[in-house]
Amino acid sequence: MTPIGAIATTLTVALGLSLYRVLAGPTIFDRLTGLSLIGTKSTILLLLFGVLTDRVDVFIDIALAYAFISFVGIVTIAKYFEREDDE
């Protein structure tokens, strides 16, 4: 297995653990943290896929867009639950 393949496998296992945190998290903040971790790991996996296919220039744009959308989504969900706690 290549070093990049080993890194991708490790990140995929870590992504599964983050998914477990999203599904079984005792609090909403644990679930939000898991979602944030999934977004980060997916971004890194996209970049690794770009390295494997020698098309890093294309995958950097996709990864940046995905990271931005993930960040905005997490912040929006966090604001929603923060507002729900105040009421």
Residue pairs with C-beta under 8 A, 6 or more apart in sequence:
1 9
4 48
4 51
4 52
7 48
8 45
8 48
8 49
8 52
11 41
11 44
11 45
11 48
12 45
14 37
14 41
15 37
15 38
15 41
15 42
15 45
18 34
18 37
18 38
18 41
19 34
19 38
20 34
21 30
21 31
21 33
21 34
21 37
22 31
22 34
22 35
22 38
25 31
25 33
25 34
28 81
32 74
32 77
32 78
32 81
35 70
35 73
35 74
35 77
36 70
36 74
39 66
39 67
39 70
39 71
39 73
39 74
40 67
40 70
42 66
42 70
43 63
43 66
43 67
43 70
44 63
46 59
46 62
46 63
46 66
47 56
47 59
47 60
47 63
49 59
50 56
50 57
50 58
50 59
50 60
50 63
53 59
